[in-house]
Amino acid sequence: MTVEELKKLWGKDLFEAFADHFTNDGWLTTDWGQIIENEIPQFDNDWNDNPRYKDTYQRMYLLDHVESDCGKFIKPID
């Protein structure tokens, strides 16, 4: 998939959060929570909540998705 196709499928915000973790076919690992924990800080330098951290988790929990046959990847329902 092209970058534009991935952005259309996942949406701009989720694409930016997981850009380095999609497969060539647009699948994302089911362990996406660990990606958020490792790459998006929960707090800023002043210990305020990071809205991107919370928003990314919220978007993923509300996402309607299909699971791959092996159960290791997800993709939004078109």
N, CA, C and O atoms as CSV, one atom per row, in Angstrom:
chain,resi,resn,atom,element,x,y,z
A,1,MET,N,N,0.844,-1.176,0.000
A,1,MET,CA,C,0.000,0.000,0.000
A,1,MET,C,C,0.890,1.240,0.000
A,1,MET,O,O,1.990,1.239,0.552
A,2,THR,N,N,0.391,2.279,-0.624
A,2,THR,CA,C,1.116,3.546,-0.616
A,2,THR,C,C,0.843,4.284,0.696
A,2,THR,O,O,-0.060,3.924,1.450
A,3,VAL,N,N,1.623,5.299,0.945
A,3,VAL,CA,C,1.430,6.117,2.145
A,3,VAL,C,C,0.038,6.727,2.141
A,3,VAL,O,O,-0.636,6.744,3.171
A,4,GLU,N,N,-0.392,7.220,1.009
A,4,GLU,CA,C,-1.725,7.834,0.921
A,4,GLU,C,C,-2.829,6.810,1.180
A,4,GLU,O,O,-3.825,7.133,1.827
A,5,GLU,N,N,-2.669,5.603,0.694
A,5,GLU,CA,C,-3.663,4.552,0.949
A,5,GLU,C,C,-3.711,4.200,2.436
A,5,GLU,O,O,-4.787,3.984,2.994
A,6,LEU,N,N,-2.546,4.145,3.068
A,6,LEU,CA,C,-2.506,3.868,4.511
A,6,LEU,C,C,-3.172,4.981,5.313
A,6,LEU,O,O,-3.910,4.713,6.260
A,7,LYS,N,N,-2.911,6.233,4.931
A,7,LYS,CA,C,-3.546,7.361,5.628
A,7,LYS,C,C,-5.058,7.314,5.475
A,7,LYS,O,O,-5.794,7.600,6.419
A,8,LYS,N,N,-5.516,6.954,4.283
A,8,LYS,CA,C,-6.961,6.874,4.044
A,8,LYS,C,C,-7.575,5.734,4.864
A,8,LYS,O,O,-8.655,5.893,5.434
A,9,LEU,N,N,-6.900,4.604,4.924
A,9,LEU,CA,C,-7.412,3.435,5.642
A,9,LEU,C,C,-7.432,3.659,7.154
A,9,LEU,O,O,-8.431,3.369,7.812
A,10,TRP,N,N,-6.337,4.171,7.700
A,10,TRP,CA,C,-6.186,4.296,9.148
A,10,TRP,C,C,-6.544,5.670,9.689
A,10,TRP,O,O,-6.790,5.815,10.887
A,11,GLY,N,N,-6.579,6.674,8.837
A,11,GLY,CA,C,-6.771,8.044,9.292
A,11,GLY,C,C,-5.417,8.663,9.603
A,11,GLY,O,O,-4.468,7.964,9.959
A,12,LYS,N,N,-5.339,9.964,9.466
A,12,LYS,CA,C,-4.063,10.669,9.605
A,12,LYS,C,C,-3.420,10.466,10.978
A,12,LYS,O,O,-2.223,10.188,11.061
A,13,ASP,N,N,-4.195,10.600,12.046
A,13,ASP,CA,C,-3.632,10.518,13.398
A,13,ASP,C,C,-3.078,9.127,13.716
A,13,ASP,O,O,-1.975,9.004,14.248
A,14,LEU,N,N,-3.841,8.085,13.392
A,14,LEU,CA,C,-3.350,6.732,13.659
A,14,LEU,C,C,-2.200,6.378,12.726
A,14,LEU,O,O,-1.274,5.667,13.118
A,15,PHE,N,N,-2.257,6.868,11.497
A,15,PHE,CA,C,-1.135,6.630,10.590
A,15,PHE,C,C,0.144,7.217,11.178
A,15,PHE,O,O,1.184,6.558,11.188
A,16,GLU,N,N,0.070,8.450,11.667
A,16,GLU,CA,C,1.262,9.096,12.234
A,16,GLU,C,C,1.763,8.366,13.479
A,16,GLU,O,O,2.969,8.301,13.718
A,17,ALA,N,N,0.856,7.827,14.261
A,17,ALA,CA,C,1.261,7.116,15.477
A,17,ALA,C,C,1.949,5.788,15.171
A,17,ALA,O,O,2.856,5.376,15.894
A,18,PHE,N,N,1.521,5.119,14.102
A,18,PHE,CA,C,2.015,3.768,13.813
A,18,PHE,C,C,2.725,3.641,12.466
A,18,PHE,O,O,2.906,2.526,11.977
A,19,ALA,N,N,3.122,4.736,11.865
A,19,ALA,CA,C,3.653,4.740,10.492
A,19,ALA,C,C,4.752,3.708,10.254
A,19,ALA,O,O,4.807,3.116,9.177
A,20,ASP,N,N,5.607,3.484,11.211
A,20,ASP,CA,C,6.725,2.553,11.024
A,20,ASP,C,C,6.362,1.105,11.339
A,20,ASP,O,O,7.234,0.236,11.320
A,21,HIS,N,N,5.103,0.834,11.626
A,21,HIS,CA,C,4.729,-0.492,12.104
A,21,HIS,C,C,3.698,-1.211,11.236
A,21,HIS,O,O,3.259,-2.304,11.591
A,22,PHE,N,N,3.308,-0.630,10.120
A,22,PHE,CA,C,2.357,-1.289,9.229
A,22,PHE,C,C,3.076,-2.282,8.329
A,22,PHE,O,O,4.234,-2.079,7.963
A,23,THR,N,N,2.375,-3.364,7.973
A,23,THR,CA,C,2.916,-4.274,6.965
A,23,THR,C,C,2.688,-3.646,5.593
A,23,THR,O,O,2.035,-2.609,5.481
A,24,ASN,N,N,3.219,-4.264,4.572
A,24,ASN,CA,C,3.033,-3.757,3.207
A,24,ASN,C,C,1.570,-3.759,2.784
A,24,ASN,O,O,1.183,-3.025,1.875
A,25,ASP,N,N,0.759,-4.578,3.440
A,25,ASP,CA,C,-0.665,-4.664,3.115
A,25,ASP,C,C,-1.539,-3.834,4.051
A,25,ASP,O,O,-2.765,-3.910,3.968
A,26,GLY,N,N,-0.941,-3.053,4.929
A,26,GLY,CA,C,-1.702,-2.169,5.800
A,26,GLY,C,C,-2.130,-2.758,7.126
A,26,GLY,O,O,-2.945,-2.156,7.825
A,27,TRP,N,N,-1.609,-3.914,7.493
A,27,TRP,CA,C,-1.939,-4.536,8.768
A,27,TRP,C,C,-1.059,-3.959,9.876
A,27,TRP,O,O,0.069,-3.530,9.630
A,28,LEU,N,N,-1.593,-3.954,11.097
A,28,LEU,CA,C,-0.869,-3.497,12.281
A,28,LEU,C,C,-0.891,-4.617,13.306
A,28,LEU,O,O,-1.898,-5.313,13.443
A,29,THR,N,N,0.201,-4.797,14.023
A,29,THR,CA,C,0.271,-5.839,15.039
A,29,THR,C,C,-0.824,-5.660,16.095
A,29,THR,O,O,-1.216,-4.537,16.410
A,30,THR,N,N,-1.299,-6.755,16.625
A,30,THR,CA,C,-2.296,-6.684,17.699
A,30,THR,C,C,-1.666,-6.173,18.992
A,30,THR,O,O,-2.381,-5.864,19.945
A,31,ASP,N,N,-0.359,-6.080,19.035
A,31,ASP,CA,C,0.358,-5.556,20.203
A,31,ASP,C,C,0.582,-4.048,20.066
A,31,ASP,O,O,1.628,-3.529,20.456
A,32,TRP,N,N,-0.408,-3.357,19.510
A,32,TRP,CA,C,-0.287,-1.918,19.257
A,32,TRP,C,C,-0.151,-1.115,20.551
A,32,TRP,O,O,0.441,-0.036,20.539
A,33,GLY,N,N,-0.677,-1.608,21.642
A,33,GLY,CA,C,-0.559,-0.901,22.921
A,33,GLY,C,C,0.892,-0.736,23.347
A,33,GLY,O,O,1.268,0.292,23.910
A,34,GLN,N,N,1.697,-1.742,23.080
A,34,GLN,CA,C,3.118,-1.664,23.422
A,34,GLN,C,C,3.825,-0.617,22.564
A,34,GLN,O,O,4.758,0.037,23.031
A,35,ILE,N,N,3.394,-0.452,21.322
A,35,ILE,CA,C,3.965,0.587,20.458
A,35,ILE,C,C,3.672,1.959,21.055
A,35,ILE,O,O,4.558,2.811,21.122
A,36,ILE,N,N,2.435,2.173,21.486
A,36,ILE,CA,C,2.078,3.455,22.108
A,36,ILE,C,C,2.936,3.688,23.347
A,36,ILE,O,O,3.493,4.771,23.524
A,37,GLU,N,N,3.040,2.679,24.200
A,37,GLU,CA,C,3.820,2.813,25.435
A,37,GLU,C,C,5.283,3.154,25.152
A,37,GLU,O,O,5.891,3.938,25.881
A,38,ASN,N,N,5.843,2.569,24.101
A,38,ASN,CA,C,7.258,2.770,23.791
A,38,ASN,C,C,7.543,4.063,23.040
A,38,ASN,O,O,8.647,4.598,23.139
A,39,GLU,N,N,6.570,4.576,22.290
A,39,GLU,CA,C,6.869,5.677,21.375
A,39,GLU,C,C,6.144,6.991,21.647
A,39,GLU,O,O,6.555,8.034,21.138
A,40,ILE,N,N,5.083,6.961,22.435
A,40,ILE,CA,C,4.355,8.196,22.732
A,40,ILE,C,C,4.408,8.414,24.243
A,40,ILE,O,O,3.838,7.629,25.001
A,41,PRO,N,N,5.080,9.463,24.680
A,41,PRO,CA,C,5.171,9.686,26.129
A,41,PRO,C,C,3.805,9.983,26.748
A,41,PRO,O,O,2.995,10.704,26.164
A,42,GLN,N,N,3.560,9.430,27.918
A,42,GLN,CA,C,2.289,9.650,28.609
A,42,GLN,C,C,2.209,11.060,29.183
A,42,GLN,O,O,1.122,11.626,29.300
A,43,PHE,N,N,3.354,11.625,29.538
A,43,PHE,CA,C,3.399,12.961,30.131
A,43,PHE,C,C,4.401,13.827,29.381
A,43,PHE,O,O,5.349,13.323,28.779
A,44,ASP,N,N,4.175,15.153,29.425
A,44,ASP,CA,C,5.146,16.074,28.840
A,44,ASP,C,C,6.232,16.385,29.870
A,44,ASP,O,O,6.254,15.791,30.949
A,45,ASN,N,N,7.122,17.303,29.544
A,45,ASN,CA,C,8.243,17.626,30.443
A,45,ASN,C,C,7.802,18.218,31.773
A,45,ASN,O,O,8.544,18.154,32.752
A,46,ASP,N,N,6.603,18.792,31.822
A,46,ASP,CA,C,6.076,19.370,33.061
A,46,ASP,C,C,5.123,18.418,33.784
A,46,ASP,O,O,4.404,18.831,34.694
A,47,TRP,N,N,5.117,17.173,33.388
A,47,TRP,CA,C,4.281,16.133,33.975
A,47,TRP,C,C,2.786,16.344,33.735
A,47,TRP,O,O,1.954,15.866,34.507
A,48,ASN,N,N,2.454,17.054,32.670
A,48,ASN,CA,C,1.057,17.176,32.254
A,48,ASN,C,C,0.733,16.008,31.332
A,48,ASN,O,O,1.607,15.499,30.631
A,49,ASP,N,N,-0.525,15.588,31.339
A,49,ASP,CA,C,-0.939,14.510,30.442
A,49,ASP,C,C,-0.664,14.887,28.997
A,49,ASP,O,O,-0.864,16.034,28.596
A,50,ASN,N,N,-0.206,13.917,28.220
A,50,ASN,CA,C,0.019,14.106,26.794
A,50,ASN,C,C,-1.271,13.712,26.071
A,50,ASN,O,O,-1.628,12.534,26.073
A,51,PRO,N,N,-1.975,14.653,25.459
A,51,PRO,CA,C,-3.246,14.317,24.814
A,51,PRO,C,C,-3.096,13.317,23.670
A,51,PRO,O,O,-4.028,12.562,23.396
A,52,ARG,N,N,-1.961,13.294,23.005
A,52,ARG,CA,C,-1.761,12.352,21.896
A,52,ARG,C,C,-1.747,10.911,22.406
A,52,ARG,O,O,-2.263,10.012,21.742
A,53,TYR,N,N,-1.164,10.693,23.567
A,53,TYR,CA,C,-1.119,9.365,24.180
A,53,TYR,C,C,-2.538,8.856,24.429
A,53,TYR,O,O,-2.904,7.762,23.999
A,54,LYS,N,N,-3.316,9.657,25.119
A,54,LYS,CA,C,-4.694,9.281,25.454
A,54,LYS,C,C,-5.550,9.138,24.199
A,54,LYS,O,O,-6.317,8.184,24.077
A,55,ASP,N,N,-5.424,10.074,23.272
A,55,ASP,CA,C,-6.222,10.064,22.049
A,55,ASP,C,C,-5.930,8.828,21.198
A,55,ASP,O,O,-6.846,8.232,20.632
A,56,THR,N,N,-4.666,8.447,21.108
A,56,THR,CA,C,-4.305,7.275,20.305
A,56,THR,C,C,-4.896,6.010,20.908
A,56,THR,O,O,-5.446,5.180,20.184
A,57,TYR,N,N,-4.789,5.854,22.217
A,57,TYR,CA,C,-5.417,4.703,22.871
A,57,TYR,C,C,-6.926,4.701,22.624
A,57,TYR,O,O,-7.503,3.669,22.278
A,58,GLN,N,N,-7.551,5.843,22.800
A,58,GLN,CA,C,-9.001,5.936,22.641
A,58,GLN,C,C,-9.427,5.581,21.219
A,58,GLN,O,O,-10.380,4.826,21.028
A,59,ARG,N,N,-8.736,6.113,20.234
A,59,ARG,CA,C,-9.070,5.813,18.837
A,59,ARG,C,C,-8.929,4.325,18.535
A,59,ARG,O,O,-9.751,3.749,17.823
A,60,MET,N,N,-7.894,3.713,19.075
A,60,MET,CA,C,-7.689,2.289,18.812
A,60,MET,C,C,-8.762,1.436,19.485
A,60,MET,O,O,-9.228,0.461,18.895
A,61,TYR,N,N,-9.158,1.784,20.699
A,61,TYR,CA,C,-10.197,1.008,21.379
A,61,TYR,C,C,-11.554,1.144,20.692
A,61,TYR,O,O,-12.371,0.224,20.747
A,62,LEU,N,N,-11.798,2.277,20.051
A,62,LEU,CA,C,-13.073,2.502,19.371
A,62,LEU,C,C,-13.067,2.045,17.915
A,62,LEU,O,O,-14.102,2.081,17.250
A,63,LEU,N,N,-11.917,1.618,17.419
A,63,LEU,CA,C,-11.760,1.234,16.019
A,63,LEU,C,C,-12.462,-0.090,15.727
A,63,LEU,O,O,-12.225,-1.090,16.405
A,64,ASP,N,N,-13.325,-0.088,14.713
A,64,ASP,CA,C,-13.890,-1.343,14.215
A,64,ASP,C,C,-12.842,-1.964,13.308
A,64,ASP,O,O,-12.391,-1.331,12.353
A,65,HIS,N,N,-12.450,-3.205,13.601
A,65,HIS,CA,C,-11.369,-3.811,12.836
A,65,HIS,C,C,-11.629,-5.284,12.561
A,65,HIS,O,O,-12.479,-5.921,13.183
A,66,VAL,N,N,-10.869,-5.795,11.613
A,66,VAL,CA,C,-10.845,-7.228,11.339
A,66,VAL,C,C,-9.485,-7.741,11.783
A,66,VAL,O,O,-8.502,-7.000,11.818
A,67,GLU,N,N,-9.450,-9.006,12.117
A,67,GLU,CA,C,-8.208,-9.633,12.551
A,67,GLU,C,C,-7.713,-10.561,11.450
A,67,GLU,O,O,-8.511,-11.192,10.756
A,68,SER,N,N,-6.411,-10.641,11.293
A,68,SER,CA,C,-5.829,-11.533,10.288
A,68,SER,C,C,-6.107,-12.987,10.670
A,68,SER,O,O,-6.452,-13.281,11.814
A,69,ASP,N,N,-5.956,-13.884,9.710
A,69,ASP,CA,C,-6.201,-15.304,9.956
A,69,ASP,C,C,-5.309,-15.865,11.063
A,69,ASP,O,O,-5.722,-16.741,11.823
A,70,CYS,N,N,-4.092,-15.354,11.144
A,70,CYS,CA,C,-3.165,-15.849,12.170
A,70,CYS,C,C,-3.425,-15.217,13.537
A,70,CYS,O,O,-2.896,-15.683,14.546
A,71,GLY,N,N,-4.241,-14.154,13.575
A,71,GLY,CA,C,-4.584,-13.502,14.829
A,71,GLY,C,C,-3.543,-12.532,15.351
A,71,GLY,O,O,-3.660,-12.048,16.477
A,72,LYS,N,N,-2.519,-12.237,14.548
A,72,LYS,CA,C,-1.438,-11.370,15.015
A,72,LYS,C,C,-1.537,-9.938,14.507
A,72,LYS,O,O,-0.769,-9.075,14.934
A,73,PHE,N,N,-2.480,-9.677,13.594
A,73,PHE,CA,C,-2.575,-8.353,12.987
A,73,PHE,C,C,-4.028,-7.906,12.900
A,73,PHE,O,O,-4.946,-8.725,12.869
A,74,ILE,N,N,-4.216,-6.577,12.862
A,74,ILE,CA,C,-5.551,-6.010,12.681
A,74,ILE,C,C,-5.515,-4.971,11.573
A,74,ILE,O,O,-4.463,-4.444,11.212
A,75,LYS,N,N,-6.709,-4.695,11.042
A,75,LYS,CA,C,-6.870,-3.682,10.002
A,75,LYS,C,C,-8.274,-3.107,10.162
A,75,LYS,O,O,-9.212,-3.850,10.453
A,76,PRO,N,N,-8.437,-1.789,9.976
A,76,PRO,CA,C,-9.779,-1.202,10.090
A,76,PRO,C,C,-10.736,-1.791,9.055
A,76,PRO,O,O,-10.331,-2.183,7.961
A,77,ILE,N,N,-11.997,-1.841,9.424
A,77,ILE,CA,C,-13.030,-2.245,8.469
A,77,ILE,C,C,-13.275,-1.062,7.552
A,77,ILE,O,O,-13.481,0.061,8.013
A,78,ASP,N,N,-13.251,-1.317,6.258
A,78,ASP,CA,C,-13.471,-0.228,5.278
A,78,ASP,C,C,-14.835,0.384,5.421
A,78,ASP,O,O,-15.179,1.305,4.680
